[in-house]
Amino acid sequence: MTDRLMLLDTASLYFRAFYGVPDKVKAPDGMSVNAVRGLLDIVAKLVSTYKPTHVVACWDDDWRPQWRVDLIPSYKAHRVVEVIAAGPDVEEVPDPLEQQIPLIRETLTALGIPIIGAAEHEADDVIGTLATRSALPVDIVTGDRDLFQLIDDARDVRVVYTARGMSNLDVLTDASVVAKYGILPSQYADFATMRGDASDGLPGVKGIGEKTAATLLQTHGDLDAIRAAAAAGDGMSASASARFADAAAYLDVAPTVVRVATDLDIDVPSAPLLPLEPAQADAARALAEAWNLGTSMDRAISAIDGR
């Protein structure tokens, strides 16, 4: 078996599980466990399909870091609610999901899957750092297009894209990004900066959509060169140049927000994902019984044992 590191965009997966698994089965105390059960089944599917030797659950220690908000105040602003008049911003997580998050962490730990986060950073930044530092080939499991910027055939870094559901997983490489967008993964952050993303509160450059952004990158290579050409009127219409001039303040800071961090103070775990020892398996199954997780834990254990 070729060693391979799988990085889980954990929140992306447990949100998918929460909304995709019917909330019919409850824990003995009445708590919903659909996200936990669903995530265990996702882990089982991923491990049995892609046979990773190392797995890391990457965590949002801060899903909306202040340093990103300071640069672009609208960043993820629509996902924020005020819990009290002068209280802190919190992501609008449905209560039945929020209650399950500690149990999600406990089940991952029971399976021997390390959970790694970083203060003041998102899971994307953890993924970016681990993928960049890994000496192993990497599969990044996510439904977030922002992580396309990490795809790198030369280093065998792929994205297992979940947007079409766990039954229709797409494995994306350099060629996939070129075919879909007409740009290289290394250009994706600049592409996303210009296009903008309403789901992340990024306005983009007015009048610059995906096709225009891709054409500009094909012609000029990167955002800095595009801005220089716009300022000089080099091969751009007056209206296009004006759009970039109008967006100057946004473009000065947006690349820092859009690009995932690759230099966090975290290490790539060296310990492989191993079959559970009998005592570990017993403890994991006892956890599943206590929380009424059904056979989902068994499937995850079997997948890990059967690689």
Kinemage of the C-alpha trace (Angstrom):
@kinemage 1
@onewidth
@group {chain A} dominant
@subgroup {mainchain}
@vectorlist {calphas} color= white
{ca met a 1} P 0.000 0.000 0.000
{ca thr a 2} L 1.321 3.438 -0.940
{ca asp a 3} L 1.362 5.813 1.997
{ca arg a 4} L -1.169 8.608 1.563
{ca leu a 5} L -2.408 11.395 3.857
{ca met a 6} L -6.110 12.251 3.939
{ca leu a 7} L -7.066 15.682 5.325
{ca leu a 8} L -10.702 16.054 6.342
{ca asp a 9} L -12.402 19.444 6.178
{ca thr a 10} L -14.300 18.271 9.212
{ca ala a 11} L -16.962 20.974 9.516
{ca ser a 12} L -17.783 20.673 5.820
{ca leu a 13} L -18.388 16.957 6.360
{ca tyr a 14} L -20.396 17.137 9.574
{ca phe a 15} L -22.635 19.854 8.132
{ca arg a 16} L -23.233 17.570 5.154
{ca ala a 17} L -24.010 14.705 7.509
{ca phe a 18} L -26.363 16.819 9.627
{ca tyr a 19} L -28.438 17.930 6.660
{ca gly a 20} L -28.211 14.624 4.796
{ca val a 21} L -29.092 12.107 7.522
{ca pro a 22} L -32.688 12.048 8.818
{ca asp a 23} L -32.966 13.039 12.469
{ca lys a 24} L -34.974 9.996 13.476
{ca val a 25} L -32.681 8.264 15.953
{ca lys a 26} L -31.836 9.976 19.235
{ca ala a 27} L -29.393 9.358 22.038
{ca pro a 28} L -30.908 8.043 25.268
{ca asp a 29} L -31.044 11.596 26.620
{ca gly a 30} L -32.971 12.765 23.551
{ca met a 31} L -30.034 14.484 21.840
{ca ser a 32} L -29.847 14.291 18.059
{ca val a 33} L -27.022 12.106 16.778
{ca asn a 34} L -27.624 12.260 13.024
{ca ala a 35} L -24.475 14.299 12.337
{ca val a 36} L -22.343 11.901 14.383
{ca arg a 37} L -23.762 8.834 12.678
{ca gly a 38} L -23.492 10.457 9.274
{ca leu a 39} L -19.887 11.545 9.809
{ca leu a 40} L -18.898 8.040 10.912
{ca asp a 41} L -20.435 6.655 7.719
{ca ile a 42} L -18.567 9.299 5.685
{ca val a 43} L -15.290 8.305 7.341
{ca ala a 44} L -16.030 4.641 6.592
{ca lys a 45} L -16.742 5.437 2.938
{ca leu a 46} L -13.628 7.573 2.499
{ca val a 47} L -11.253 5.159 4.221
{ca ser a 48} L -12.566 2.098 2.399
{ca thr a 49} L -12.568 3.870 -0.992
{ca tyr a 50} L -9.251 5.730 -0.939
{ca lys a 51} L -7.224 3.596 1.509
{ca pro a 52} L -5.326 6.414 3.258
{ca thr a 53} L -2.540 5.365 5.591
{ca his a 54} L -2.782 8.629 7.562
{ca val a 55} L -5.948 10.618 8.342
{ca val a 56} L -6.292 14.010 10.063
{ca ala a 57} L -9.535 15.734 11.056
{ca cys a 58} L -8.761 19.416 10.414
{ca trp a 59} L -10.704 21.729 12.707
{ca asp a 60} L -12.027 25.286 12.687
{ca asp a 61} L -10.572 26.678 15.911
{ca asp a 62} L -11.795 30.034 14.599
{ca trp a 63} L -14.237 29.856 11.685
{ca arg a 64} L -14.160 33.658 11.156
{ca pro a 65} L -10.716 34.914 12.221
{ca gln a 66} L -10.610 38.528 13.297
{ca trp a 67} L -7.580 39.260 11.130
{ca arg a 68} L -9.596 38.319 8.042
{ca val a 69} L -12.568 40.388 9.234
{ca asp a 70} L -10.266 43.357 9.878
{ca leu a 71} L -9.228 43.223 6.231
{ca ile a 72} L -12.715 42.600 4.793
{ca pro a 73} L -15.499 43.332 7.338
{ca ser a 74} L -18.087 41.544 5.193
{ca tyr a 75} L -16.152 38.271 5.415
{ca lys a 76} L -18.724 35.605 6.365
{ca ala a 77} L -20.808 38.386 7.926
{ca his a 78} L -24.111 36.877 6.793
{ca arg a 79} L -23.371 33.762 8.868
{ca val a 80} L -23.145 35.740 12.070
{ca val a 81} L -25.818 36.300 14.702
{ca glu a 82} L -25.608 38.389 17.859
{ca val a 83} L -26.315 36.180 20.827
{ca ile a 84} L -26.660 39.173 23.116
{ca ala a 85} L -26.540 42.858 22.399
{ca ala a 86} L -22.846 43.259 23.200
{ca gly a 87} L -21.894 39.610 22.861
{ca pro a 88} L -19.385 37.926 20.592
{ca asp a 89} L -20.110 36.859 17.045
{ca val a 90} L -20.943 33.188 16.683
{ca glu a 91} L -21.653 31.129 13.604
{ca glu a 92} L -25.317 30.319 13.204
{ca val a 93} L -25.037 26.589 13.862
{ca pro a 94} L -28.369 24.843 14.379
{ca asp a 95} L -28.672 23.858 18.026
{ca pro a 96} L -29.151 20.125 17.290
{ca leu a 97} L -25.833 20.177 15.416
{ca glu a 98} L -23.982 22.305 17.948
{ca gln a 99} L -24.883 19.812 20.661
{ca gln a 100} L -23.288 16.998 18.658
{ca ile a 101} L -19.897 18.593 18.082
{ca pro a 102} L -18.279 17.392 21.364
{ca leu a 103} L -19.465 13.851 20.581
{ca ile a 104} L -18.080 14.161 17.042
{ca arg a 105} L -14.677 14.968 18.521
{ca glu a 106} L -14.968 12.060 20.953
{ca thr a 107} L -15.833 9.548 18.221
{ca leu a 108} L -12.957 10.688 15.993
{ca thr a 109} L -10.564 10.317 18.900
{ca ala a 110} L -11.947 6.860 19.652
{ca leu a 111} L -11.066 5.841 16.085
{ca gly a 112} L -7.504 7.092 16.460
{ca ile a 113} L -8.005 10.030 14.083
{ca pro a 114} L -6.100 13.101 15.314
{ca ile a 115} L -7.936 16.432 15.424
{ca ile a 116} L -5.804 19.446 14.541
{ca gly a 117} L -6.790 23.098 14.698
{ca ala a 118} L -4.877 26.338 15.073
{ca ala a 119} L -5.736 29.408 17.110
{ca glu a 120} L -7.148 32.304 15.061
{ca his a 121} L -7.297 30.158 11.928
{ca glu a 122} L -9.799 28.122 9.970
{ca ala a 123} L -9.607 24.467 9.029
{ca asp a 124} L -8.691 25.606 5.503
{ca asp a 125} L -5.469 27.063 6.899
{ca val a 126} L -4.682 23.860 8.775
{ca ile a 127} L -5.277 21.905 5.572
{ca gly a 128} L -3.119 24.319 3.593
{ca thr a 129} L -0.223 23.984 6.007
{ca leu a 130} L -0.392 20.194 6.334
{ca ala a 131} L -0.822 19.662 2.584
{ca thr a 132} L 2.153 21.906 1.853
{ca arg a 133} L 4.411 20.290 4.438
{ca ser a 134} L 3.455 16.671 3.867
{ca ala a 135} L 6.065 14.401 2.350
{ca leu a 136} L 3.236 12.024 1.410
{ca pro a 137} L 0.692 12.306 -1.388
{ca val a 138} L -2.398 14.105 -0.073
{ca asp a 139} L -6.162 13.820 -0.529
{ca ile a 140} L -8.120 16.840 0.749
{ca val a 141} L -11.766 15.987 1.410
{ca thr a 142} L -13.999 19.055 1.184
{ca gly a 143} L -16.993 20.707 -0.407
{ca asp a 144} L -15.190 24.080 -0.381
{ca arg a 145} L -13.926 25.347 -3.742
{ca asp a 146} L -11.386 27.608 -2.018
{ca leu a 147} L -9.217 24.568 -1.420
{ca phe a 148} L -8.807 24.017 -5.163
{ca gln a 149} L -5.836 26.379 -4.833
{ca leu a 150} L -3.918 23.575 -3.103
{ca ile a 151} L -4.243 21.019 -5.900
{ca asp a 152} L -0.791 20.173 -7.240
{ca asp a 153} L -0.111 17.248 -9.570
{ca ala a 154} L 3.653 17.616 -9.112
{ca arg a 155} L 3.267 16.848 -5.400
{ca asp a 156} L 0.245 14.534 -5.851
{ca val a 157} L -2.118 16.763 -3.876
{ca arg a 158} L -5.729 16.124 -4.930
{ca val a 159} L -9.145 17.285 -3.760
{ca val a 160} L -11.875 14.730 -3.122
{ca tyr a 161} L -14.820 17.032 -3.776
{ca thr a 162} L -18.075 16.275 -1.980
{ca ala a 163} L -20.387 18.887 -3.534
{ca arg a 164} L -22.372 16.293 -5.499
{ca gly a 165} L -22.780 14.030 -2.479
{ca met a 166} L -20.934 11.072 -1.019
{ca ser a 167} L -22.218 8.799 -3.787
{ca asn a 168} L -20.778 11.099 -6.464
{ca leu a 169} L -17.344 12.053 -5.217
{ca asp a 170} L -15.076 13.832 -7.684
{ca val a 171} L -11.287 13.510 -7.470
{ca leu a 172} L -9.889 16.786 -8.779
{ca thr a 173} L -6.411 17.286 -10.237
{ca asp a 174} L -4.698 20.046 -12.207
{ca ala a 175} L -6.514 18.906 -15.333
{ca ser a 176} L -9.894 19.056 -13.582
{ca val a 177} L -9.415 22.707 -12.611
{ca val a 178} L -8.148 23.622 -16.083
{ca ala a 179} L -11.118 21.868 -17.681
{ca lys a 180} L -13.666 23.534 -15.405
{ca tyr a 181} L -12.263 27.055 -15.113
{ca gly a 182} L -9.550 27.442 -17.745
{ca ile a 183} L -6.903 28.222 -15.118
{ca leu a 184} L -4.318 26.343 -13.080
{ca pro a 185} L -4.891 25.597 -9.389
{ca ser a 186} L -2.032 27.968 -8.578
{ca gln a 187} L -4.150 30.745 -10.133
{ca tyr a 188} L -7.343 29.813 -8.302
{ca ala a 189} L -6.947 32.211 -5.346
{ca asp a 190} L -6.529 35.171 -7.734
{ca phe a 191} L -9.470 33.878 -9.761
{ca ala a 192} L -11.662 33.660 -6.638
{ca thr a 193} L -10.541 37.107 -5.488
{ca met a 194} L -11.686 38.709 -8.752
{ca arg a 195} L -14.865 36.655 -9.110
{ca gly a 196} L -15.882 37.113 -5.495
{ca asp a 197} L -17.981 34.728 -3.449
{ca ala a 198} L -21.268 35.788 -1.892
{ca ser a 199} L -21.217 32.772 0.437
{ca asp a 200} L -18.036 34.127 2.035
{ca gly a 201} L -18.978 37.806 1.848
{ca leu a 202} L -16.352 38.585 -0.804
{ca pro a 203} L -17.639 41.203 -3.256
{ca gly a 204} L -15.097 40.581 -6.014
{ca val a 205} L -14.446 43.075 -8.797
{ca lys a 206} L -17.700 44.471 -10.139
{ca gly a 207} L -18.316 43.298 -13.682
{ca ile a 208} L -15.638 40.582 -13.554
{ca gly a 209} L -17.205 37.130 -13.632
{ca glu a 210} L -15.651 33.709 -13.984
{ca lys a 211} L -15.069 33.852 -17.749
{ca thr a 212} L -13.472 37.286 -17.690
{ca ala a 213} L -11.340 36.439 -14.657
{ca ala a 214} L -10.110 33.267 -16.368
{ca thr a 215} L -9.334 35.124 -19.609
{ca leu a 216} L -7.362 37.781 -17.727
{ca leu a 217} L -5.343 35.144 -15.906
{ca gln a 218} L -4.667 33.264 -19.129
{ca thr a 219} L -3.352 36.504 -20.633
{ca his a 220} L -1.456 38.028 -17.732
{ca gly a 221} L -0.673 35.148 -15.370
{ca asp a 222} L -1.597 36.545 -11.962
{ca leu a 223} L -3.523 39.294 -10.214
{ca asp a 224} L -0.530 41.577 -9.748
{ca ala a 225} L 0.166 41.534 -13.485
{ca ile a 226} L -3.520 42.099 -14.249
{ca arg a 227} L -3.622 45.131 -11.954
{ca ala a 228} L -0.449 46.503 -13.518
{ca ala a 229} L -1.901 46.059 -17.014
{ca ala a 230} L -5.141 47.734 -15.938
{ca ala a 231} L -3.262 50.703 -14.479
{ca ala a 232} L -1.199 51.084 -17.657
{ca gly a 233} L -4.113 50.499 -19.995
{ca asp a 234} L -2.093 47.644 -21.487
{ca gly a 235} L -4.419 45.532 -23.606
{ca met a 236} L -7.487 46.376 -21.521
{ca ser a 237} L -10.477 48.476 -22.321
{ca ala a 238} L -10.983 51.707 -20.429
{ca ser a 239} L -14.021 50.230 -18.707
{ca ala a 240} L -12.087 47.154 -17.543
{ca ser a 241} L -9.254 49.325 -16.271
{ca ala a 242} L -11.772 51.447 -14.400
{ca arg a 243} L -13.261 48.389 -12.707
{ca phe a 244} L -9.890 47.455 -11.275
{ca ala a 245} L -9.209 51.032 -10.210
{ca asp a 246} L -12.567 51.160 -8.428
{ca ala a 247} L -11.806 47.876 -6.649
{ca ala a 248} L -8.292 48.874 -5.598
{ca ala a 249} L -8.979 48.966 -1.855
{ca tyr a 250} L -10.594 45.519 -1.986
{ca leu a 251} L -7.824 44.063 -4.155
{ca asp a 252} L -5.150 45.371 -1.786
{ca val a 253} L -6.379 43.077 0.988
{ca ala a 254} L -8.516 40.323 -0.568
{ca pro a 255} L -5.667 38.028 -1.643
{ca thr a 256} L -4.549 37.736 1.990
{ca val a 257} L -8.083 36.745 2.976
{ca val a 258} L -8.648 34.295 0.104
{ca arg a 259} L -5.311 32.494 0.152
{ca val a 260} L -5.159 29.738 2.730
{ca ala a 261} L -2.284 29.864 5.174
{ca thr a 262} L 0.542 27.413 4.579
{ca asp a 263} L 2.897 28.348 7.402
{ca leu a 264} L 1.094 27.647 10.670
{ca asp a 265} L 2.962 26.325 13.675
{ca ile a 266} L 1.642 22.778 13.372
{ca asp a 267} L 3.264 19.505 12.393
{ca val a 268} L 2.112 16.757 10.076
{ca pro a 269} L 1.250 13.771 12.306
{ca ser a 270} L 3.657 10.931 11.650
{ca ala a 271} L 1.597 8.162 13.231
{ca pro a 272} L -0.407 6.150 10.688
{ca leu a 273} L -4.046 5.217 11.060
{ca leu a 274} L -3.817 1.741 12.557
{ca pro a 275} L -6.349 -1.030 13.105
{ca leu a 276} L -7.857 -0.551 16.533
{ca glu a 277} L -6.499 -2.717 19.331
{ca pro a 278} L -9.185 -4.899 20.916
{ca ala a 279} L -9.455 -2.598 23.941
{ca gln a 280} L -9.752 0.474 21.676
{ca ala a 281} L -12.420 -1.188 19.552
{ca asp a 282} L -14.352 -2.217 22.647
{ca ala a 283} L -14.207 1.345 23.985
{ca ala a 284} L -15.354 2.774 20.645
{ca arg a 285} L -18.272 0.342 20.480
{ca ala a 286} L -19.198 1.135 24.089
{ca leu a 287} L -19.248 4.822 23.147
{ca ala a 288} L -21.493 4.022 20.193
{ca glu a 289} L -23.844 1.986 22.388
{ca ala a 290} L -24.027 4.718 25.018
{ca trp a 291} L -25.033 7.302 22.393
{ca asn a 292} L -27.188 5.048 20.198
{ca leu a 293} L -24.949 5.397 17.142
{ca gly a 294} L -26.140 2.093 15.740
{ca thr a 295} L -23.832 0.313 13.307
{ca ser a 296} L -22.103 3.475 12.080
{ca met a 297} L -19.193 3.001 14.477
{ca asp a 298} L -18.842 -0.640 13.418
{ca arg a 299} L -18.618 0.409 9.774
{ca ala a 300} L -15.929 2.960 10.554
{ca ile a 301} L -13.924 0.435 12.592
{ca ser a 302} L -14.253 -2.178 9.850
{ca ala a 303} L -13.086 0.310 7.211
{ca ile a 304} L -10.000 1.213 9.255
{ca asp a 305} L -9.233 -2.425 10.016
{ca gly a 306} L -9.750 -3.479 6.386
{ca arg a 307} L -7.439 -1.057 4.586
